[in-house]
C-alpha cells in the first residue's frame, strides 16, 4: 500500500520540546499533572485523535447523508499504571455531541462506522480501551 503522508517530529522527553520536521509544530513539553507552561504527549494525542475522528466522521456521514457540521468530538486520554507490572498504559473516551437533527440510533451507527475507518481508531484497536460516547 502506498503511503500518502508521513509526519516527522522529534522530542527531547516529557520535559523538553517537540518539533516537527517542517517547523509547523514546535511545543514545549511538561509532564502531565505538573506545573509548567508546556503541553504533554497525552494532550497532543487527544487533540490528534479528536481531529482525526471528526474528519473520518465527516467522510462516513456523507455516505449516510447526515449533516455533521455541528458535531464536536472530545477525546479524553487517560494515563494509568499498568496492572501488575512496570510501565503505564493509555485509555481513551471519545465523546461526540450530536445536534438534535441526528437521532440517537443514527448517532450510534455513525460512531461505530467512524470507529472502523478512523486511522487513530485502527492504530489503537486491540491495544488500548476506547469508549465511544454519544451525547
C-alpha positions in Angstrom: 0.0 0.0 0.0 1.4 3.4 -0.9 1.8 5.8 1.9 0.0 9.2 1.3 1.6 11.2 4.0 4.5 11.0 6.6 4.6 13.2 9.7 8.0 13.5 11.3 8.6 15.0 14.7 11.5 14.9 17.3 11.1 15.2 21.0 13.6 15.5 23.8 11.4 14.0 26.5 8.3 14.8 28.6 10.0 17.9 30.0 11.6 19.3 26.9 10.4 20.2 23.4 8.8 18.6 20.4 9.3 19.9 16.9 8.0 18.7 13.5 10.4 18.4 10.6 8.7 21.2 8.8 8.7 23.5 11.8 4.9 23.9 11.9 4.7 22.2 15.3 7.1 23.5 18.0 5.9 22.9 21.5 7.3 23.0 25.0 6.6 19.8 26.9 5.7 19.5 30.6 5.0 16.2 32.3 1.2 15.6 33.0 0.0 16.9 36.3 3.0 19.2 36.9 3.3 22.9 36.8 4.7 24.3 33.7 3.9 26.2 30.5 4.0 23.2 28.1 1.7 20.6 26.9 2.2 16.8 27.2 2.1 13.8 24.9 -1.4 12.8 26.2 -2.9 16.2 25.3 -1.2 16.0 21.9 -2.6 12.5 21.4 -6.1 13.7 22.5 -6.1 16.6 20.1 -4.9 14.4 17.2 -7.4 11.7 17.9 -10.3 14.1 18.2 -9.3 15.9 14.9 -8.8 12.6 13.1 -12.1 11.1 14.3 -14.0 14.3 13.4 -12.5 14.2 9.9 -13.3 10.5 9.5 -16.9 11.1 10.7 -17.4 13.7 8.0 -16.5 11.2 5.4 -18.7 8.5 6.9 -21.6 10.9 7.4 -21.6 11.9 3.7 -22.3 8.3 2.8 -25.1 8.2 5.3 -26.5 11.5 4.1 -26.1 13.1 7.6 -25.1 16.7 8.3 -22.3 16.7 11.0 -21.2 20.3 10.5 -22.3 21.0 14.1 -20.8 17.8 15.7 -17.9 18.1 18.1 -15.6 15.4 19.3 -13.8 15.5 22.6 -11.1 12.9 23.3 -10.2 12.1 26.9 -6.9 10.3 27.1 -6.1 8.7 30.4 -2.6 7.6 31.6 -2.6 4.9 34.2 -0.1 2.5 35.8 -0.2 -1.0 34.1 -1.9 -3.6 36.3 0.6 -5.9 37.9 3.7 -4.5 36.2 6.0 -1.7 35.5 5.0 0.9 33.0 2.0 2.9 32.0 -0.9 2.5 29.6 -3.4 4.7 27.9 -7.2 4.6 27.6 -9.5 6.8 25.5 -13.0 8.1 25.8 -14.4 9.7 22.6 -17.3 12.0 23.4 -19.4 13.1 20.5 -22.0 15.9 20.8 -24.6 15.4 18.1 -27.2 18.0 17.0 -30.9 17.3 17.5 -31.2 16.6 13.8 -29.3 13.3 14.3 -31.3 10.6 16.2 -29.7 8.5 18.9 -29.8 5.5 16.6 -28.2 7.4 13.7 -25.6 8.8 16.1 -24.7 5.3 17.4 -24.4 3.9 13.9 -22.3 6.9 12.8 -20.0 6.5 15.8 -19.4 2.8 15.2 -18.9 3.2 11.5 -16.4 6.1 12.1 -14.5 4.0 14.6 -13.9 1.4 11.8 -12.3 3.8 9.4 -10.5 6.4 11.6 -6.8 5.9 11.4 -6.3 6.5 15.1 -9.0 4.0 16.0 -7.4 1.5 13.7 -4.0 2.1 15.3 -5.3 1.7 18.8 -7.8 -1.2 18.2 -6.8 -4.1 20.4 -4.0 -2.1 22.1 -5.9 0.3 24.4 -9.5 0.6 25.5 -11.5 3.1 23.5 -15.0 4.0 24.7 -17.5 5.7 22.3 -20.0 8.0 24.0 -22.8 9.9 22.2 -24.1 13.0 24.0 
